[in-house]
Amino acid sequence: MAPTVRVALAQLRYPAGPEDALARSLEAVREAGRAGAAVVCFPEAYLPGYRGLGRTPPPPDPAFLERAWGEVARAAREARVGVVLGTERVVDAGLRIAALVVGADGEVKGFQDKVQLAPPEDGLYVPGTGRRLFTEGALTFGVVICHEGARYPETVRWAARRGAQVVFHPHLEVAEPGEHQPRRFLEPESSYHEKAMVCRAAENTIYYASVNYAEPGAPTSATVVGPDAELVAWQPYGKEGLLVAELELARATGLLARRYRPMEL
């Protein structure tokens, strides 16, 4: 029988502050462990909270981040669950949006920085460089962060061509004035964001696991799309909680990604 892997998406409301973000993250890690998930993924920059789009968390605090990452790693080890934690980190060049990846043994596997910033993020953050894959047991995965997954399909294909069975997509999308507010996944009037999720999965023959904040009226929600563009799991818009999905790894072949023949532009 082909192996299955359980993954979890932690759709949490925007935190009241850094300590609140940490407390909510730790509880979600424990809940994911109780649910039997191999990996749990959080929204973009959840620790300490995304800055921009009207959100103004406190100035970056490297000491807090280091302490928080250590506490999340200990919680991961105790819960026996891998973690993809949306965070920010201070580097010599400035402040980066990143995903901290921790193994179920509590060991830090590394960071995937956001390489393709959205235009409004220029001046708030600096872009990262390079992409990488991660493994947790039988699962191989990549991470693309918000804008880069929605607008730059090459970021997802990079991971799929190198063996990723799922690509996690932590993000923040908020309700815009006058924008259609969907009630069901993939309504015709909805924004392109959900349509991009379906495309990223189908064009690469992998799973695509996307998680937003619990934002009332937002155009996206925690969603897992399968290799044949089918909806595997979905969280109602704005609903806080943990979405859990079973992935059939044999179906994530990456066939279409590997068949791509790159051309010089």
MARVO-241670 format. One record per residue (C-alpha): residue number from 1; x, y, z; residue in one letter. Coordinates in pm, whole numbers, plus 32768, in hexadecimal, padded with zeros to 4 digits. Last residue first. Layout:
% MARVO-241670
 pos   px   py   pz code
 NUM    X    Y    Z    a
...
This chain:
% MARVO-241670
 pos   px   py   pz code
 265 85C2 8D38 770C    l
 264 867A 8BEC 7701    e
 263 858D 8AC7 7704    m
 262 8551 89CA 7816    p
 261 84BD 887A 77AD    r
 260 83B0 881E 78A9    y
 259 837D 86A7 78C2    r
 258 83F9 86A3 7A2A    r
 257 82E9 8793 7A9A    a
 256 81E0 86CB 79E5    l
 255 8245 8589 7A93    l
 254 826E 8614 7BF3    g
 253 81ED 84C2 7C68    t
 252 8117 8534 7D8A    a
 251 801D 8416 7D6D    r
 250 8106 8322 7E1D    a
 249 810F 840D 7F48    l
 248 7FA1 83EA 7F9E    e
 247 7F77 8521 8076    l
 246 7E87 8521 819D    e
 245 7E0F 867A 820A    a
 244 7DEB 8736 8353    v
 243 7D6D 889D 8372    l
 242 7DB7 8932 84C8    l
 241 7CE6 8A51 8548    g
 240 7C65 8BB0 8513    e
 239 7B4B 8BDB 841A    k
 238 7B75 8D14 8345    g
 237 7B10 8C64 8205    y
 236 7AA4 8AFB 8236    p
 235 7BCA 8A07 823F    q
 234 7C0B 8927 8113    w
 233 7C85 87C7 80D1    a
 232 7CD4 86F1 7F9F    v
 231 7C4B 87D1 7E8B    l
 230 7CA0 872B 7D40    e
 229 7D9C 87BE 7C4B    a
 228 7E19 8663 7BE7    d
 227 7F4D 867E 7CC9    p
 226 7E7C 86E2 7DF8    g
 225 7E1A 8834 7E88    v
 224 7E35 887C 7FFE    v
 223 7D95 89BB 807E    t
 222 7DA9 8AA3 81AA    a
 221 7CDE 8BD4 8142    s
 220 7CE0 8CD3 802D    t
 219 7C1F 8E08 7FBB    p
 218 7C10 8E98 811B    a
 217 7ABB 8EF3 81A9    g
 216 7B23 8EB1 830F    p
 215 7C9A 8E69 8322    e
 214 7D06 8D2C 83D4    a
 213 7E69 8D51 8350    y
 212 7EAC 8C9D 820A    n
 211 7F27 8B3D 81C0    v
 210 7F72 8A94 8072    s
 209 7FC5 8925 803D    a
 208 800F 88C7 7ED3    y
 207 8027 8753 7E86    y
 206 80E8 86E6 7D53    i
 205 80AD 86A9 7BE0    t
 204 8170 87E5 7B7B    n
 203 8071 889D 7AA3    e
 202 7F56 880F 7B76    a
 201 7FD1 8880 7CCD    a
 200 8044 89DF 7C6B    r
 199 7F0E 8A0C 7B92    c
 198 7E1B 89BB 7CA9    v
 197 7EC8 8AAB 7D96    m
 196 7ECC 8BB8 7C88    a
 195 7D53 8B9A 7C65    k
 194 7D39 8BD8 7DD9    e
 193 7DFB 8D1E 7DB7    h
 192 7D51 8D96 7C75    y
 191 7C41 8E50 7D31    s
 190 7AE9 8DB9 7D60    s
 189 79C7 8DFA 7C72    e
 188 79CC 8C99 7BE2    p
 187 79C4 8BFE 7D41    e
 186 7AFA 8B2E 7D7E    l
 185 7ABC 8AC1 7EE6    f
 184 7971 8B23 7F7D    r
 183 78F9 8C56 8038    r
 182 79B3 8D5B 7F70    p
 181 79CF 8ECD 7FC1    q
 180 79DC 8F8D 7E79    h
 179 7AB7 90C0 7E9E    e
 178 7A14 9212 7EDE    g
 177 7B1B 9279 7FDA    p
 176 7C33 9173 7FE9    e
 175 7C1E 9047 80D0    a
 174 7D73 8FCF 8140    v
 173 7E6D 8ED4 80B6    e
 172 7F8F 8E5E 818A    l
 171 8060 8D35 8122    h
 170 80FE 8BE7 8178    p
 169 8112 8B0C 803F    h
 168 818B 89AA 8082    f
 167 81FD 88E3 7F54    v
 166 81B0 8770 7F56    v
 165 824F 863F 7EB9    q
 164 8399 86F5 7E82    a
 163 8487 862B 7DA8    g
 162 8573 8721 7D04    r
 161 848F 877E 7BE2    r
 160 837B 87C6 7CDE    a
 159 8452 88B8 7DA5    a
 158 84B8 898B 7C79    w
 157 8355 8971 7BF0    r
 156 82D2 8A24 7D23    v
 155 83BF 8B4C 7CFD    t
 154 838A 8B52 7B83    e
 153 8219 8B98 7BC0    p
 152 8270 8CFF 7C1C    y
 151 8134 8DC6 7C62    r
 150 8077 8CF8 7D63    a
 149 819D 8C39 7DF5    g
 148 8282 8D68 7E01    e
 147 8174 8E4A 7E8D    h
 146 8132 8D72 7FC2    c
 145 8268 8CAF 802A    i
 144 82DF 8B7B 7F72    v
 143 834B 8A4A 8039    v
 142 83C5 88FA 7FB8    g
 141 837A 879A 8024    f
 140 83F6 8634 8037    t
 139 8325 854D 8111    l
 138 838C 83EB 8170    a
 137 8417 845C 82BF    g
 136 842B 85D5 82BF    e
 135 84F3 865D 819C    t
 134 854F 87BC 812C    f
 133 859C 8859 7FDD    l
 132 8655 899B 7F96    r
 131 8640 8AE8 7EE1    r
 130 8738 8C00 7EB0    g
 129 8754 8D6C 7F11    t
 128 8681 8E32 8005    g
 127 85D9 8F7C 7FBE    p
 126 85F1 90A7 80AB    v
 125 84C5 9116 8176    y
 124 8408 9256 81C2    l
 123 84A1 932C 80AE    g
 122 8411 9256 7F99    d
 121 82EC 919D 8032    e
 120 81ED 9261 7F64    p
 119 8283 91C7 7E24    p
 118 8251 905F 7E9A    a
 117 839A 8FBB 7EEF    l
 116 8421 8E99 7E23    q
 115 852F 8DE7 7EEF    v
 114 8473 8DA5 8032    k
 113 856C 8CED 810B    d
 112 8562 8B76 813C    q
 111 8610 8B37 8284    f
 110 86C7 8A11 831E    g
 109 869A 88AC 8396    k
 108 8684 890D 8506    v
 107 8686 87D1 85D8    e
 106 8558 8792 86B7    g
 105 8543 8622 865E    d
 104 8406 8664 8596    a
 103 84DB 8744 84BC    g
 102 84D7 88BF 84BE    v
 101 84B2 899F 838E    v
 100 84BB 8B17 83C4    l
  99 8400 8BC9 82AE    a
  98 847E 8D21 8254    a
  97 842E 8E8F 8220    i
  96 8578 8F49 822E    r
  95 85F0 907A 82EC    l
  94 8736 9125 8291    g
  93 886F 90D6 81C6    a
  92 892F 9053 82F3    d
  91 8812 8F6B 834C    v
  90 86E3 8F94 8430    v
  89 85D9 8E89 841B    r
  88 8465 8E7F 83DE    e
  87 8379 8D62 8425    t
  86 828F 8C68 8384    g
  85 82D3 8B22 8438    l
  84 82E5 89E0 836F    v
  83 82E3 88DF 8488    v
  82 8325 8769 849A    g
  81 8260 86A7 859D    v
  80 82CC 85C7 86BC    r
  79 8203 8691 87BC    a
  78 8327 86A9 88B1    e
  77 8422 86E6 879B    r
  76 8347 87EB 86F3    a
  75 830C 8899 8842    a
  74 8484 88AC 8879    r
  73 84B4 893F 871E    a
  72 839E 8A3D 875A    v
  71 8445 8AA9 88A0    e
  70 8595 8AD0 87F2    g
  69 84FA 8B9C 86D8    w
  68 845A 8C7E 87DC    a
  67 85A2 8CBE 8890    r
  66 8657 8D10 874C    e
  65 8538 8DEE 86DC    l
  64 852E 8EAA 8826    f
  63 86A3 8EF1 8816    a
  62 868C 8F5F 86AA    p
  61 857F 9063 86F8    d
  60 84EB 9106 85C1    p
  59 8423 9240 8611    p
  58 82CB 9202 86AA    p
  57 81B2 9183 85C9    p
  56 810A 927D 84E1    t
  55 7FFA 91E5 8407    r
  54 7F49 92C9 830E    g
  53 7FA5 91F4 81E2    l
  52 810C 91F2 8265    g
  51 81C6 9137 8373    r
  50 816A 8FC5 8388    y
  49 8154 8F45 84EC    g
  48 8265 8EEF 85EC    p
  47 8274 8DCE 8591    l
  46 815F 8D96 8496    y
  45 8248 8E0E 8381    a
  44 8172 8D5B 827B    e
  43 8075 8C65 8305    p
  42 80D4 8B25 83C1    f
  41 8122 89C5 8343    c
  40 8106 8880 840A    v
  39 81C9 874A 83A5    v
  38 81A8 85D5 83ED    a
  37 804B 8603 8478    a
  36 7FC5 850A 8577    g
  35 7EA9 85E9 85F1    a
  34 7F43 85F9 874E    r
  33 8084 8679 86AF    g
  32 7FC4 877F 85ED    a
  31 7F20 87F1 8731    e
  30 8073 8813 87D9    r
  29 80F9 88DF 86B6    v
  28 7FBE 89B6 86BC    a
  27 7FED 89F9 8830    e
  26 8155 8A66 87FA    l
  25 80F6 8B4D 86DD    s
  24 7FE1 8BF0 87A3    r
  23 80CF 8C38 88C3    a
  22 81DA 8CBF 87D9    l
  21 80EB 8DA4 8721    a
  20 8063 8E22 886E    d
  19 81C7 8E6D 88DB    e
  18 8205 8F2C 8799    p
  17 80C9 8FFF 87B1    g
  16 7F4F 8FEC 8792    a
  15 7F77 8EDA 8690    p
  14 7EC2 8ED3 8540    y
  13 7DCA 8DB6 854D    r
  12 7E45 8C55 851A    l
  11 7E28 8B62 83F7    q
  10 7F1A 8A50 845B    a
   9 7F3A 8966 8331    l
   8 7F71 87F6 8380    a
   7 800F 86D7 82C0    v
   6 7FC6 8561 82CF    r
   5 809B 847B 81FD    v
   4 8021 8350 8138    t
   3 80F0 822B 80C8    p
   2 8089 8156 7F9F    a
   1 8000 8000 8000    m
